[in-house]
């Protein structure tokens, strides 16, 4: 019950994703249709009509899975597991092209994939795995931040989010709706983190009560949650000031 709001956000994100997939003209699979010119993955042993099953140790199911895993893990050569002529084949040390954005390096795909038939079953599959992929993206971003790969400067507050929404709206309905999915699921996941003042913090205290078999002093818990709220508000203010500085005061308020 405590985490109902967070769970509702995540479920709502899944439902919006389903609507987005239904409205998408073309759905992508993981079978290679054609390589770009001078493709490094082709030079490393991938072939047209290979159906990519795994990148490194990560299973991929749909095109969005494939693209995100390449971006996140493709900075270094990967063993790629494919289905080729009905057989499972592992192509070792496949190097992918990379690109750099905002000081961070990402893997890049150098081939096209085949579209898949838009059946009810495929729509359900795409909606499920695109939603799961969004959750993974948010979760792995948090892990990367804790690991030091990203800093607080890479975070966005209300101003940055508003700018991102505006940009997505300019790019089209699909981009705008996906941004809504991302924000909705992101709010749900963040709210489940075991931090004071969040649903996850309350769940942590309930778990602690189960372990101790007696309730935590409500006064102490109240102080902890209050301190958590203050820290979150200060952090939000810091990120907002950082946002304003990054986008420019004139462009933000004109």
C-alpha positions in Angstrom: 0.0 0.0 0.0 2.8 2.4 0.9 4.3 2.0 -2.6 1.0 2.2 -4.4 1.8 5.6 -6.0 5.2 4.4 -7.3 3.7 1.2 -8.7 0.9 3.2 -10.3 3.4 5.4 -12.1 5.3 2.4 -13.5 2.1 0.6 -14.6 0.8 3.8 -16.2 4.1 4.1 -18.1 3.6 0.5 -19.4 0.1 1.4 -20.5 1.2 4.6 -22.3 4.0 2.6 -24.0 1.4 0.1 -25.3 -0.6 2.9 -26.9 2.6 4.3 -28.4 3.5 0.9 -29.9 0.0 0.5 -31.3 0.4 3.9 -33.0 3.8 3.1 -34.4 3.8 2.4 -38.2 6.9 0.1 -38.2 8.2 -2.2 -35.4 11.8 -3.4 -35.5 13.2 -6.8 -34.7 16.8 -7.9 -34.2 17.5 -9.6 -37.5 20.2 -7.8 -39.6 18.8 -6.6 -42.9 21.7 -4.5 -44.3 25.1 -3.2 -43.1 26.3 0.4 -43.4 29.2 1.1 -45.7 32.5 0.0 -44.1 30.7 -1.7 -41.3 33.0 -2.8 -38.5 30.5 -5.4 -37.2 30.4 -7.0 -40.7 34.2 -7.0 -40.8 34.2 -8.8 -37.4 32.0 -11.6 -38.7 28.3 -10.7 -38.5 26.3 -11.5 -41.6 23.1 -10.3 -43.1 20.0 -12.3 -41.9 21.8 -13.0 -38.5 19.2 -12.7 -35.8 21.0 -11.2 -32.8 20.0 -12.9 -29.5 22.6 -11.6 -27.1 25.2 -8.8 -26.9 27.8 -9.9 -24.4 25.7 -11.4 -21.6 22.6 -9.3 -22.3 19.6 -10.9 -24.0 17.9 -8.6 -26.6 14.3 -9.1 -27.8 13.3 -6.1 -30.0 15.1 -3.3 -31.9 15.0 -0.9 -28.9 16.6 -3.5 -26.7 19.3 -3.9 -29.3 20.0 -0.2 -29.8 20.1 0.6 -26.1 22.4 -2.3 -25.3 24.8 -1.3 -28.1 24.9 2.2 -26.7 25.5 1.1 -23.2 27.8 -1.8 -23.6 29.2 -1.3 -27.1 32.1 0.9 -26.1 34.2 -2.3 -26.0 34.2 -5.3 -28.3 31.4 -7.8 -27.4 30.7 -11.5 -28.0 27.5 -11.5 -30.1 25.2 -14.5 -30.0 23.2 -14.9 -33.2 20.8 -17.4 -34.8 22.3 -18.2 -38.2 20.6 -20.7 -40.6 18.8 -22.2 -37.6 21.9 -22.6 -35.5 23.1 -20.7 -32.5 26.5 -19.1 -33.3 28.7 -16.9 -31.1 30.7 -14.3 -33.0 33.6 -13.3 -30.6 35.0 -9.8 -30.1 32.7 -7.8 -32.4 33.8 -4.2 -32.4 31.2 -1.5 -32.8 31.6 2.1 -33.9 31.3 4.7 -31.1 30.4 8.3 -30.7 30.9 10.9 -28.0 28.2 13.1 -26.6 28.5 15.5 -23.6 31.9 14.0 -22.8 30.6 10.4 -22.6 31.3 7.6 -25.1 28.5 5.4 -26.5 28.4 2.4 -28.8 26.7 2.9 -32.2 25.0 0.4 -34.5 26.2 0.2 -38.1 23.4 -1.9 -39.6 19.7 -1.9 -40.3 17.3 -4.5 -38.9 14.2 -6.0 -40.5 10.8 -4.8 -39.6 8.4 -7.3 -38.0 4.8 -8.0 -38.7 2.5 -5.9 -36.5 0.3 -8.6 -35.0 -1.4 -8.3 -31.6 1.2 -10.7 -30.1 4.0 -8.6 -31.5 2.5 -5.4 -30.2 2.3 -6.9 -26.7 5.9 -8.2 -27.0 7.2 -4.8 -28.2 5.3 -2.9 -25.5 6.6 -5.2 -22.7 10.2 -5.2 -23.8 10.3 -1.5 -24.6 8.9 -0.8 -21.2 11.4 -3.1 -19.5 14.1 -1.5 -21.5 13.1 1.9 -20.2 13.2 0.6 -16.6 16.7 -0.9 -17.3 17.9 2.4 -18.8 16.8 4.3 -15.7 18.2 1.7 -13.3 21.5 1.4 -15.1 21.9 5.2 -15.2 21.5 5.3 -11.4 24.1 2.5 -11.1 26.5 4.3 -13.5 26.1 7.5 -11.5 26.9 5.8 -8.2 29.9 4.2 -9.9 31.1 7.6 -11.0 30.6 7.3 -14.7 28.1 10.2 -14.6 28.1 13.2 -12.2 25.4 15.4 -10.7 26.1 17.8 -13.6 24.6 15.2 -16.0 21.2 15.3 -14.1 18.3 17.5 -15.1 15.7 19.2 -12.8 12.4 20.9 -13.7 14.0 23.3 -16.2 16.0 20.7 -18.0 13.0 18.3 -18.1 10.8 21.1 -19.5 13.4 21.8 -22.2 13.6 18.1 -23.1 9.8 17.9 -23.3 9.7 20.9 -25.6 12.3 19.4 -27.8 10.5 16.0 -27.9 7.2 17.8 -28.8 9.0 19.6 -31.7 10.3 16.2 -33.0 6.8 14.7 -33.2 4.1 13.0 -31.3 6.0 9.7 -30.9 9.0 11.4 -29.3 6.7 13.4 -27.0 4.7 10.4 -25.9 7.9 8.4 -25.3 9.2 11.3 -23.1 6.0 11.0 -21.1 6.6 7.3 -20.7 10.2 7.9 -19.6 9.3 10.5 -17.1 6.3 8.5 -15.7 8.4 5.3 -15.2 11.3 7.3 -13.9 9.2 8.9 -11.2 7.9 5.5 -10.1 11.4 4.0 -9.9 12.9 7.0 -8.1 10.0 6.9 -5.6 10.9 3.3 -4.8 14.4 4.1 -3.8 15.1 3.4 -0.1 15.5 7.1 0.8 13.8 9.1 3.5 10.6 10.9 2.5 10.0 8.6 -0.5 7.8 5.5 -0.7 10.9 3.4 -0.7 12.1 5.0 2.5 8.8 4.1 4.2 9.0 0.5 2.8 12.5 0.3 4.3 11.2 1.2 7.8 8.4 -1.3 7.4 10.9 -4.0 6.5 13.0 -2.9 9.5 10.0 -3.3 11.7 9.4 -6.9 10.4 13.1 -7.7 11.1 13.1 -6.2 14.6 9.5 -7.4 15.3 8.7 -4.0 16.9 7.9 -0.6 15.4 10.5 2.1 15.0 10.0 5.1 17.3 7.6 7.3 15.2 9.3 10.5 16.5 12.7 9.3 15.2 11.2 8.1 11.9 9.4 11.5 11.5 12.7 13.4 12.0 14.4 11.2 9.5 11.7 11.7 6.9 11.7 15.5 7.5 15.5 15.6 7.1 15.0 13.6 3.9 12.5 16.1 2.6 14.8 19.1 3.3 17.8 17.3 1.6 15.6 16.5 -1.5 14.4 20.1 -1.7 17.9 21.5 -1.4 19.1 19.0 -4.0 16.2 20.0 -6.4 17.1 23.6 -5.9 20.8 22.9 -6.7 19.9 20.9 -9.9 17.4 23.6 -11.0 20.1 26.4 -10.7 22.4 24.1 -12.6 19.8 23.7 -15.3 19.3 27.5 -15.6 23.0 27.9 -15.9 23.3 25.3 -18.6 20.4 26.4 -20.9 21.0 30.1 -20.3 18.8 32.5 -18.3 17.6 34.4 -21.4 16.5 31.3 -23.3 14.7 29.9 -20.2 12.6 32.9 -19.4 11.9 34.3 -22.9 
